Amino acid sequence: MLFKKIGFRLIFAVALTSLIIIGVFAYFNIKSQSGSLISEVERHANQLGETVISSTRFDMMLNQRDRIQQTINSIGTQPQIRDVRIINKIGEIIYSSDPNNINKMVDKRTESCYACHSEDQPLEQISITERTRVFKVHPDSNRVLGIITPIYNGKSCWQAACHAHPQNQKVLGVLDVSISLAEVDKAIITREWEIVIFAIVAIIAVGLLIAFFVRRWVSNPVNDLLNATQQVSQGNLNYAIKNLGDNEIGKLGESFNNMTKKLSEARIQLFQSDKMASLGRLAAGVAHEINNPLTGVLTYSSFLLKRTKDNPELQEDLNIIVRETLRSREIVKSLLDFARQSVPKKHNANIIEIIDKAISVIESQLSIKKIKIIKQSENNLPPITVDSNQIQQVFINLFVNASDAISKDGGSITILTKQISLSPFGVAQIKKASCPKRHSLIDNDFKIDGLPALKVKVVSADKEEIIHLDPVYGKHRNQYNLVFNIDKNTKFVCPDCNSSLVQQGKICPECGAPVLAFEISGQGLYEVCSSVNSNWEKWDFVDSTGIKEYIEIRINDTGSGISKDDLPKIFEPFFSTKGQKGTGLGLAVIWGIIDNHNGTITVESEEGKGTTFIVRLPLTQQRQI
């Protein structure tokens, strides 16, 4: 079970590799040091032999055998010197530190004499390695190193008066020195143990270090990923992996968090879609039941109006009841229209009058809460083509939301209305886009600032991901979130049919990257650079329309504001910051109404400093893009 874990396998593999490497290193290190010690003993023995020959040369020339033997005996008593012998050319031991060996014959083969002889003819020069032998006197004794040093014939020898040697005789004999290797072997064994202990400690240390780093960099992150997958498999899509660093596993963790976030959003959107479908069915089912009592209220209110012509105060109250009953019927119908995406009934209207009517509906409520309405508007604003009831509903909902956000101590709502001119760059929204084979590239499940984004599949080698592009022309809020880098071999294709979205023969004028092209229904081509670092994009059809005129209404309150986390979600159906007090439909209905009028609604807010809703309605109605 333990061996199945990737961390244990890595530790085992690295520890085994370390064991082999350190073991091989230790073996050759011991071998090298043993060889060095033996070589040092050889060098010492050779120097000793040369010294003995030099020190006895004069005595040999004078044939002073006692003095020569005395020298041999003196050298033989030194520590670690086992034996010192002088052997003549026929193999007879003529001098020795061991008196028992004198006058004995040696076996030329066993004593390495073959190094100096070939077919009983002595060689003139041989290397120190060929003159050296290592042997044991007995199987259980210490090793002994023996080295022979040739004694060469010189001019002084063949001309000596006492015992002349022929001039053609090159080697007169050899000096054989035997040195015990007991101390050397002991040092080698000590060094072997030191290296073995060092190797064991090194292997354990390396193993522990590897175990620590593998556990920290591999095992723990992998366990976190495994635990996260188990949590997700159990339905916990809110589980997030902690920061795993900036390496590949860290990026995998970030991708996993992004995946679970998207899954969670998709599940919420699916749930919201189900709720919206249920709401549509509920609205269709109860519309008749709601309209029936409203019809009764309207009928009796109208009847009372006729009976109370002489009571102006009551007439005013009844007129409000009639007007608001009619508006309530329109709200029910508008809710159904929103669910069914019906086209609003537009006509020319004065935006200031619509705002005033919305204020009159909630004026008493605002007065009770000590909320002051401040109206600022430009003079002579042109009429605007809208559905008055729907736009009035927009403002009423916004005023009510502002009122709910203001504390009991009171505050103010400022309404600023003016005419503005805007370029389509940064304003125009892409609502329909398709690939060359007419597959939709709008991703209703992924939204950027509340708007469905454009989706593109990115393929690199054996990896593929979905990127999302901002649906607002000129905003550049693209979401790449790729786990790999884009290069020249990367492909950008339709997620449904894999048709290439790269415009052939065109590159980005800013960075030279490929350009992606989207077919916009009835609006030409939308082009955008494929590079993450470039903001170049072009939409000739929209650019050709030039500057557009809008009526801008800014509604600013002095309320508590909206948090940064909630800000992107406020236009989603059933999302509410009011808890049980809100249904979460108000801003969703507002968004649908403004969208059906080809306008825009945005929000600016900061907690503790209030909120500003910005509504822009076009003076000239445009086809939806």
C-alpha positions in Angstrom: 0.0 0.0 0.0 2.8 2.4 0.9 4.7 1.7 -2.3 1.7 2.8 -4.3 2.1 6.4 -3.1 4.0 8.6 -5.6 5.9 10.3 -2.8 7.3 7.1 -1.4 8.2 5.9 -4.9 10.2 9.2 -5.5 11.9 8.8 -2.2 12.8 5.2 -2.9 14.0 5.9 -6.4 16.2 8.8 -5.2 17.5 6.9 -2.2 18.4 3.9 -4.3 20.2 6.1 -6.9 22.1 7.8 -4.0 23.0 4.4 -2.6 24.4 3.3 -5.9 26.3 6.5 -6.6 27.7 6.8 -3.1 28.5 3.1 -3.1 30.4 3.3 -6.4 32.2 6.4 -5.1 33.2 4.7 -1.8 34.5 1.6 -3.7 36.7 3.6 -6.0 37.8 5.9 -3.2 38.9 3.0 -1.0 40.6 1.3 -4.0 42.4 4.6 -4.8 43.5 5.2 -1.3 44.7 1.6 -0.8 46.7 1.9 -4.0 48.1 5.2 -2.8 49.2 3.7 0.5 50.8 0.7 -1.2 52.6 2.9 -3.7 53.9 5.0 -0.9 55.3 1.9 0.8 56.8 0.8 -2.5 58.5 4.1 -2.9 59.8 4.0 0.7 61.1 0.4 0.2 62.7 1.3 -3.1 64.5 4.3 -1.5 65.5 2.0 1.4 67.0 -0.5 -1.1 68.9 2.2 -3.0 70.2 3.6 0.3 71.4 0.1 1.4 73.2 -0.5 -1.8 74.9 2.9 -1.7 75.9 2.5 1.9 77.4 -1.0 1.4 79.0 -0.4 -2.0 82.4 0.6 -0.6 82.4 -2.4 1.8 81.5 -4.7 -1.1 84.4 -3.4 -3.1 86.7 -4.1 -0.2 84.9 -7.4 0.4 84.3 -6.5 4.1 81.6 -9.1 4.7 81.3 -8.4 8.4 80.6 -4.8 7.9 78.1 -5.5 5.2 76.3 -8.0 7.4 76.4 -5.6 10.3 74.7 -3.0 8.1 72.1 -5.5 6.9 71.4 -6.5 10.6 71.0 -2.8 11.6 68.5 -2.1 8.9 66.6 -5.3 9.6 65.9 -4.3 13.2 63.9 -1.2 12.1 60.1 -1.3 12.7 58.0 -3.0 10.0 61.2 -4.3 8.3 60.7 -8.1 8.0 63.8 -9.1 6.2 66.7 -7.6 4.2 68.7 -10.0 1.9 71.4 -9.7 -0.7 71.1 -12.5 -3.4 73.8 -13.2 -5.9 73.3 -13.8 -9.6 72.8 -17.6 -9.2 70.1 -17.1 -6.5 72.1 -17.7 -3.4 71.4 -15.6 -0.3 74.8 -14.3 0.7 73.6 -11.7 3.3 70.4 -11.6 5.3 69.0 -10.0 8.5 67.8 -13.5 9.3 71.0 -15.6 9.9 69.0 -18.8 9.1 68.5 -17.7 5.4 72.2 -17.2 4.7 73.7 -19.5 2.0 70.3 -20.7 1.0 69.1 -20.8 -2.6 65.8 -19.0 -3.5 63.2 -20.1 -6.0 63.4 -17.6 -8.8 59.7 -18.0 -9.7 58.3 -17.5 -6.2 60.6 -14.6 -5.3 59.8 -12.6 -8.4 63.2 -13.2 -9.8 61.6 -13.8 -13.2 61.2 -10.0 -13.4 65.0 -9.7 -13.7 65.5 -12.9 -15.8 64.5 -14.1 -19.2 65.7 -17.6 -20.0 68.3 -17.2 -17.2 69.6 -14.0 -18.6 69.4 -11.0 -16.3 67.6 -7.8 -17.6 69.3 -4.5 -17.4 66.4 -2.3 -16.3 62.9 -3.0 -14.9 60.2 -0.8 -13.4 59.5 -0.6 -9.7 56.1 -2.3 -10.2 57.7 -5.3 -11.8 60.2 -5.5 -8.9 57.5 -5.5 -6.3 55.4 -8.4 -4.9 52.8 -8.6 -2.1 52.4 -11.9 -0.4 51.5 -13.7 2.8 53.9 -16.0 4.6 51.0 -17.9 6.1 47.3 -17.7 5.1 46.4 -16.1 8.5 49.4 -13.7 8.7 49.7 -10.1 7.7 50.5 -9.1 4.1 54.2 -8.5 3.3 55.5 -6.2 0.5 58.8 -7.3 -1.0 60.9 -5.3 -3.5 64.1 -6.3 -5.2 66.7 -3.8 -6.2 69.3 -4.9 -8.8 73.0 -4.4 -7.9 74.6 -3.3 -11.2 78.2 -3.9 -12.2 80.2 -0.7 -12.4 83.7 0.4 -13.5 84.9 0.3 -9.9 83.8 -3.3 -9.6 85.4 -4.9 -12.6 88.6 -2.9 -11.9 88.7 -3.8 -8.2 92.0 -5.6 -7.1 90.3 -8.0 -4.7 87.6 -9.6 -6.9 87.2 -8.3 -10.4 84.0 -9.0 -12.3 83.8 -9.3 -16.1 83.0 -6.0 -17.7 80.1 -7.6 -19.7 78.3 -8.8 -16.6 75.6 -6.1 -16.1 73.9 -7.4 -12.8 75.9 -8.7 -9.9 72.9 -9.6 -7.7 69.8 -8.1 -6.0 68.9 -6.5 -2.7 65.6 -7.9 -1.5 63.7 -5.9 1.2 60.5 -7.2 2.8 58.3 -4.8 4.7 55.2 -5.8 6.8 52.0 -4.2 5.6 50.2 -4.7 9.0 50.1 -0.9 9.8 49.0 -0.2 6.2 46.3 -2.8 6.2 45.1 -1.5 9.6 45.0 2.1 8.1 43.1 0.7 5.0 40.5 -1.0 7.2 40.1 2.1 9.3 39.6 4.2 6.2 37.2 1.6 4.8 35.0 1.9 7.9 35.2 5.7 7.8 34.0 5.7 4.2 31.3 3.1 4.9 30.0 5.2 7.9 30.2 8.3 5.8 28.3 6.6 3.0 25.6 5.4 5.4 25.3 8.8 7.0 25.2 10.5 3.6 22.6 8.1 2.3 20.4 8.6 5.4 20.9 12.4 5.2 20.1 12.5 1.5 17.1 10.3 2.1 15.8 12.5 4.8 16.3 15.7 2.8 14.7 14.1 -0.2 11.8 12.9 2.0 11.3 16.4 3.4 11.3 18.1 0.0 9.2 15.5 -1.7 6.7 15.6 1.1 6.6 19.4 1.0 6.7 19.9 -2.8 5.0 16.7 -4.1 3.2 14.6 -1.4 1.4 17.3 0.4 0.2 19.2 -2.7 -0.9 15.9 -4.3 -2.7 15.0 -1.2 -4.4 18.4 -1.2 -5.4 17.8 -4.8 -6.7 14.3 -4.0 -8.7 15.6 -1.0 -10.1 18.4 -3.2 -11.2 16.0 -5.9 -12.9 13.9 -3.2 -14.6 17.0 -1.8 -15.8 17.9 -5.3 -17.0 14.4 -6.0 -19.1 14.6 -2.9 -20.7 17.8 -4.2 -18.7 20.4 -2.3 -18.0 22.9 -5.1 -17.0 25.6 -2.6 -13.9 23.8 -1.6 -10.8 25.7 -2.6 -7.2 24.5 -2.6 -4.7 26.6 -0.7 -1.9 28.3 -2.5 0.5 25.5 -3.7 3.2 27.8 -5.0 4.1 29.0 -8.5 5.3 25.7 -9.9 3.4 23.2 -12.1 1.5 21.8 -9.2 0.6 25.3 -8.0 -0.8 26.1 -11.4 -2.7 22.8 -11.4 -4.2 23.9 -8.1 -5.2 27.3 -9.5 -6.7 25.5 -12.5 -8.6 23.2 -10.2 -9.9 26.2 -8.2 -11.0 27.9 -11.4 -12.7 24.7 -12.6 -14.6 24.3 -9.3 -15.5 28.0 -9.4 -16.9 27.7 -12.9 -18.7 24.5 -11.9 -20.2 26.2 -8.9 -21.2 29.2 -11.1 -22.6 26.8 -13.7 -24.6 25.0 -11.0 -25.9 28.3 -9.6 -26.8 29.5 -13.1 -28.5 26.2 -13.8 -30.4 26.5 -10.5 -31.2 30.1 -11.3 -32.4 29.1 -14.8 -34.7 26.5 -13.2 -36.0 29.1 -10.9 -36.5 31.5 -13.7 -38.4 28.8 -15.6 -40.4 28.1 -12.5 -41.0 31.8 -12.1 -42.2 32.1 -15.7 -44.6 29.2 -15.2 -45.7 30.7 -11.9 -46.2 34.1 -13.4 -48.2 32.7 -16.3 -50.3 30.6 -13.9 -51.1 33.4 -11.4 -51.3 36.4 -13.8 -55.0 35.8 -14.3 -55.6 35.5 -10.5 -53.7 38.7 -9.9 -55.4 40.6 -12.6 -58.8 39.7 -11.3 -58.5 41.4 -8.0 -56.7 44.3 -9.6 -59.6 44.6 -12.0 -62.0 44.7 -9.1 -59.9 47.5 -7.4 -59.8 49.4 -10.6 -63.5 49.1 -11.2 -64.5 50.2 -7.7 -62.0 53.0 -7.7 -63.4 54.3 -11.0 -66.9 54.0 -9.6 -65.9 56.0 -6.5 -64.3 58.6 -8.6 -67.7 59.3 -10.2 -69.5 59.4 -6.9 -67.0 61.8 -5.2 -66.8 64.5 -7.7 -67.5 67.1 -4.9 -64.6 65.9 -2.7 -61.3 67.0 -4.3 -59.1 65.4 -1.6 -60.7 62.0 -1.9 -60.6 62.4 -5.7 -56.8 62.9 -5.6 -56.4 59.8 -3.4 -58.7 57.7 -5.7 -56.7 59.0 -8.8 -53.5 57.6 -7.2 -55.2 54.3 -6.5 -56.5 54.1 -10.1 -53.1 55.1 -11.5 -51.1 52.6 -9.4 -53.6 49.8 -10.0 -53.1 50.3 -13.7 -49.3 50.4 -13.2 -49.5 47.2 -11.1 -51.3 45.5 -14.0 -48.5 46.7 -16.3 -45.9 45.4 -13.9 -47.4 41.9 -13.9 -47.5 42.1 -17.7 -43.9 43.4 -17.8 -42.7 40.5 -15.6 -44.3 38.1 -18.1 -42.8 40.1 -21.0 -39.4 39.9 -19.3 -39.6 36.2 -18.9 -40.7 35.8 -22.5 -38.2 38.4 -23.8 -41.0 40.4 -25.4 -40.4 43.7 -27.2 -41.3 46.8 -25.2 -44.0 49.2 -26.5 -42.0 52.3 -27.2 -43.2 55.8 -27.8 -41.8 59.3 -27.4 -41.6 60.4 -23.8 -40.0 63.0 -21.6 -37.5 61.4 -19.3 -37.9 64.0 -16.6 -41.6 63.4 -16.4 -40.9 59.6 -16.1 -38.5 60.3 -13.2 -41.0 62.6 -11.5 -43.7 60.0 -11.7 -41.4 57.4 -10.2 -40.5 59.8 -7.3 -44.2 60.6 -6.6 -44.9 56.9 -6.1 -42.3 56.5 -3.3 -42.1 60.1 -2.1 -44.0 59.4 1.2 -41.8 56.4 1.9 -38.7 58.5 1.3 -40.0 61.3 3.5 -40.6 58.9 6.4 -37.0 57.7 6.2 -35.7 61.3 6.1 -34.3 60.8 2.7 -33.9 64.0 0.6 -34.3 63.8 -3.2 -31.9 66.1 -5.1 -32.7 66.5 -8.9 -30.2 68.0 -11.3 -30.9 68.0 -15.0 -30.0 69.8 -18.2 -32.5 72.1 -19.8 -34.4 71.2 -23.0 -33.5 67.5 -23.0 -35.0 65.9 -26.2 -37.7 63.3 -26.0 -36.7 59.7 -25.9 -38.3 56.7 -27.4 -39.0 54.2 -24.6 -41.7 52.2 -22.9 -42.6 54.7 -20.2 -44.1 52.1 -17.8 -41.0 49.9 -18.0 -38.6 52.8 -17.6 -40.7 54.2 -14.7 -40.4 50.7 -13.1 -36.6 50.9 -13.5 -36.4 54.2 -11.6 -38.8 53.1 -8.9 -36.8 49.9 -8.2 -33.6 51.9 -8.1 -35.0 54.5 -5.7 -36.4 51.7 -3.4 -33.0 50.0 -3.4 -31.3 53.3 -2.6 -33.8 53.9 0.2 -33.1 50.4 1.7 -29.3 51.1 1.6 -29.6 54.4 3.5 -29.6 54.2 7.3 -32.4 55.3 9.6 -30.6 58.6 10.3 -31.5 59.6 6.7 -29.5 60.7 3.7 -30.0 61.8 0.2 -30.5 60.5 -3.3 -29.1 62.6 -6.1 -30.5 62.3 -9.7 -28.4 63.8 -12.4 -29.8 63.7 -15.9 -28.0 65.0 -19.0 -27.4 64.4 -22.7 -24.0 62.8 -23.6 -22.2 61.7 -26.7 -20.4 58.4 -26.7 -18.2 56.5 -29.1 -19.3 52.9 -29.6 -15.8 51.8 -28.5 -16.2 50.7 -24.9 -20.0 50.7 -25.1 -21.3 48.5 -27.9 -22.1 44.9 -26.8 -21.7 41.8 -28.9 -24.9 39.8 -28.4 -24.7 37.4 -31.3 -21.5 35.9 -32.7 -20.8 32.8 -34.8 -18.1 30.7 -36.3 -17.8 30.1 -40.1 -20.2 27.2 -39.8 -22.7 29.3 -37.9 -22.3 27.8 -34.5 -22.9 30.4 -31.7 -19.9 31.6 -29.9 -21.8 33.3 -27.1 -21.3 31.5 -23.7 -24.4 32.2 -21.6 -22.8 30.2 -18.7 -19.8 32.4 -18.4 -20.3 36.1 -17.8 -17.9 39.1 -17.7 -19.4 42.0 -15.7 -22.8 40.3 -16.0 -22.7 39.9 -19.8 -22.4 36.5 -21.6 -18.8 36.3 -23.0 -17.5 35.0 -26.3 -15.9 31.6 -26.1 -12.9 30.2 -28.1 -11.2 26.9 -27.8 -7.4 27.1 -27.6 -5.5 23.9 -28.7 -1.8 23.5 -28.0 -0.1 20.1 -28.6 -2.3 17.6 -26.6 -3.8 20.3 -24.4 -6.9 22.4 -24.9 -8.7 25.1 -22.9 -11.6 27.5 -23.3 -10.8 31.3 -23.2 -13.5 34.0 -22.8 -13.4 37.4 -24.6 -15.1 40.5 -23.3 -18.5 41.0 -25.1 -18.2 44.8 -24.8 -16.2 46.3 -27.7 -13.1 48.1 -26.4 -13.3 46.9 -22.7 -10.5 44.3 -22.9 -11.5 42.3 -19.9 -10.6 39.0 -21.5 -10.3 35.9 -19.4 -7.6 33.5 -20.6 -6.8 31.4 -17.5 -4.6 29.0 -19.5 -2.3 26.3 -18.0 0.0 26.5 -21.0 1.6 29.2 -23.1 0.4 30.3 -26.5 2.9 29.9 -29.2 3.0 29.9 -33.0 1.6 26.4 -33.2 -1.4 27.2 -31.0 -4.8 26.9 -32.7 -8.0 29.0 -32.0 -11.1 27.1 -33.0 -14.8 26.9 -32.5 -15.7 24.8 -29.4 -18.5 23.0 -31.3 -17.0 22.2 -34.7 -13.2 23.0 -34.4 -13.4 25.4 -37.3 -10.5 27.8 -37.2 -11.3 31.3 -36.0 -8.0 32.8 -37.2 -8.4 35.3 -40.0 -6.0 34.1 -42.8 -3.5 36.6 -44.1 -3.9 39.1 -41.2 -1.8 39.7 -38.1 -2.1 42.2 -35.3 -0.6 45.5 -36.2 0.6 46.0 -32.6 2.3 42.7 -31.8 2.2 40.5 -35.0 0.1 37.8 -33.4 -2.8 36.0 -35.3 -6.1 37.9 -35.5 -9.4 36.1 -34.5 -12.5 37.0 -36.5 -16.1 36.5 -35.4 -19.1 36.9 -37.7 -21.7 39.2 -36.1 -25.2 38.8 -37.4 -25.9 41.7 -39.7 -23.0 43.7 -38.3 -19.9 42.5 -40.3 -16.8 41.0 -38.7 -15.4 41.6 -35.2 -11.6 41.2 -35.1 -9.5 40.8 -32.0 -5.8 40.0 -31.3 -5.2 36.5 -30.0 -2.3 37.5 -27.8 -2.8 37.8 -24.0 -0.7 41.0 -23.8 -2.4 42.9 -26.7 -5.5 45.0 -26.5 -6.0 45.5 -30.2 -9.5 44.9 -31.6 -11.5 46.3 -34.5 -15.2 46.3 -35.5 -15.6 48.3 -38.7 -19.4 48.2 -38.7 -19.7 49.8 -35.3 -16.9 52.2 -35.9 -18.6 53.5 -39.0 -21.7 54.5 -37.1 -19.7 57.2 -35.4 -20.7 59.0 -32.2 -24.0 58.2 -30.6 -26.2 60.4 -28.4 -27.5 59.1 -25.1 -29.5 60.3 -22.2 -27.5 59.5 -19.0 -29.2 59.3 -15.7 -27.0 59.0 -12.6 -28.7 57.9 -9.4 -26.4 58.4 -6.4 -27.2 57.5 -2.8 -25.4 58.0 0.5 -26.1 54.4 1.6 -23.9 51.6 2.9 -22.5 50.7 -0.6 -21.9 47.3 -2.1 -18.9 45.0 -1.5 -16.5 44.2 -4.3 -17.4 40.5 -4.1 -21.2 41.2 -4.6 -20.8 43.9 -7.2 -20.4 41.5 -10.2 -23.5 39.5 -9.1 -26.1 42.2 -8.4 -27.8 41.9 -11.8 -28.1 38.1 -11.6 -31.7 36.8 -11.0 -32.4 35.9 -7.3 -29.2 37.4 -6.0 -29.9 39.8 -3.2 -27.9 41.6 -0.5 -31.0 42.2 1.6 -31.3 38.6 2.9 -34.9 37.5 3.4 -36.2 41.0 2.7 -35.4 40.9 -1.0 -36.4 38.6 -3.9 -33.3 39.3 -6.0 -35.5 40.0 -9.1 -35.5 43.8 -9.0 -32.1 44.5 -10.6 -32.5 41.5 -13.0 -35.8 42.9 -14.3 -34.1 46.3 -14.6 -31.3 44.8 -16.6 -33.7 43.1 -19.0 -35.6 46.3 -19.5 -32.6 48.5 -20.2 -31.1 45.8 -22.4 -34.4 45.6 -24.4 -34.1 49.4 -24.9 -30.5 49.0 -26.3 -29.2 50.9 -23.3 -26.7 50.1 -20.6 -26.7 50.1 -16.9 -23.6 50.1 -14.8 -22.8 50.5 -11.1 -20.1 52.2 -9.1 -19.9 51.5 -5.4 -17.7 51.5 -2.4 -18.6 50.1 1.0 -19.5 52.9 3.4 -19.5 55.6 0.7 -22.7 54.9 -1.2 -23.6 53.6 -4.7 -24.1 55.2 -8.1 -26.2 53.5 -10.8 -25.6 54.9 -14.3 -28.4 54.4 -16.9 -27.8 55.3 -20.5 -30.6 55.2 -23.0 -29.9 55.9 -26.7 -31.8 58.8 -28.3 -31.9 57.0 -31.6 -33.0 53.4 -31.2 -30.6 50.9 -32.7 -31.0 47.3 -33.7 -29.7 44.9 -31.1 -26.2 43.7 -31.9 
